[in-house]
Amino acid sequence: MTTAFDLTTLVRPNIAALNPYSSARDEFKGSAEVYLDANENPYETGLNRYPDPLAAAVKKELEQLKGVPAQQIMLGNGSDEVIDLLFRIFCEPGKDEVITLPPTYGMYQVSADINNVGVKKVPLKAGFVPDVDAILAEANERTKILWLCTPNNPSGNDFPADAMERLVGSFPGIVVIDEAYVDFANRASYTTWLDRFPNLVIMQTFSKAWGLAGIRLGMAFASTAIIQLLNAVKPPYNVNRLTQKAALEALQEKQKQAEEVQTILGQRALMQQHLASLSFVERVYPSSSNFILAKVEDPKATYNYLMGKGIIVRDRSRQYACEGCLRFTVGTPEENERLFRALIEM
Ligand SMILES: *Cc1c(COP(=O)(O)O)cnc(C)c1O
């Protein structure tokens, strides 16, 4: 199963040869009394200085929380920036390709299109599980990245661990596991596999369980070599000072985050029951995330009815294998109650 993994054969030649931008804060890292090196305005506002390009203080906290050393962590302007960077590091436009497993998160396709990279789609099987043999059969030397989103958006389920292990262990290119919803899943993060698999990249985000979608902060965990590539290609100051500050504050309140996640999990179970009890709901899919996919008789009518009641859900009925489906994000108990009342009266 273990073929020798050679990162250099996967990286685009121009990226391998890149001489990264070196900022003032990269060149002088100590502390001084007078900074006259970065053309900043000297008058103090709390924001007149550039941010730390590598966000060392945030990574120090994450090291503890995630059990991953700082040199194996990269921070992006949301996971969406990390997705784009991975395409730019590994995929030669017009030549290379990636694999996605529809139905899945839309950004992999959009980022591929922006970077002129082909996408091979290997649909999820019944129950929204990966077709491991079909995926491996599609891989060749031009297939650089396999995108695995688990728990998967929009289906909500977590892929079986044995399928994950076969894919990460046997896929010849980079395997990205997008764990945006891992805090709502009943398992630990696959970051524990980083030492076993040099081709693995794990993405997480502050946008979901941490309640900080507005600050735009995504995390990537990978080998030191892959993290060095991500840091070389990212814009030098991609995570701004306000974002680093807000993340540090949130990381001081881990208890609050844990309580919110517990409340959301309780509300998810309640929402599953409520949806399943409605006659026009044909199917409620299992969820390991903070949303529920449900098949209804008339998705458009249901969507419009809820909109009229001031409640917006996501119409996923045009996604592959999601015919008739709406996606319900779990809200506060009051918001969910309002949704249930509206649905019962429909
Ligand atoms: C919401 C979501 C993200 C988060 O993206 P950010 O850019 O970090 O906000 C990533 N992946 C998936 C699958 C998501 O649903």
The ligand as an SDF file (V2000), in Angstrom:
LIG
                    3D

 15 15  0  0  0  0  0  0  0  0999 V2000
  -18.1730   26.5940    5.5620 C   0  0  0  0  0  0  0  0  0  0  0  0
  -17.1550   25.7020    4.9350 C   0  0  0  0  0  0  0  0  0  0  0  0
  -15.8140   26.0480    4.9350 C   0  0  0  0  0  0  0  0  0  0  0  0
  -15.3550   27.3060    5.5780 C   0  0  0  0  0  0  0  0  0  0  0  0
  -14.7420   28.1390    4.6970 O   0  0  0  0  0  0  0  0  0  0  0  0
  -14.1090   29.4900    5.2940 P   0  0  0  0  0  0  0  0  0  0  0  0
  -13.4840   30.0870    4.0720 O   0  0  0  0  0  0  0  0  0  0  0  0
  -13.0840   29.0610    6.3100 O   0  0  0  0  0  0  0  0  0  0  0  0
  -15.2040   30.2900    5.8830 O   0  0  0  0  0  0  0  0  0  0  0  0
  -14.8980   25.1700    4.3880 C   0  0  0  0  0  0  0  0  0  0  0  0
  -15.2890   24.0030    3.8690 N   0  0  0  0  0  0  0  0  0  0  0  0
  -16.5730   23.6290    3.8620 C   0  0  0  0  0  0  0  0  0  0  0  0
  -16.9550   22.3130    3.3440 C   0  0  0  0  0  0  0  0  0  0  0  0
  -17.5470   24.4670    4.3840 C   0  0  0  0  0  0  0  0  0  0  0  0
  -18.8370   24.1040    4.3590 O   0  0  0  0  0  0  0  0  0  0  0  0
  1  2  1  0
  2  3  1  0
  2 14  2  0
  3  4  1  0
  3 10  2  0
  4  5  1  0
  5  6  1  0
  6  7  2  0
  6  8  1  0
  6  9  1  0
 10 11  1  0
 11 12  2  0
 12 13  1  0
 12 14  1  0
 14 15  1  0
M  END
$$$$
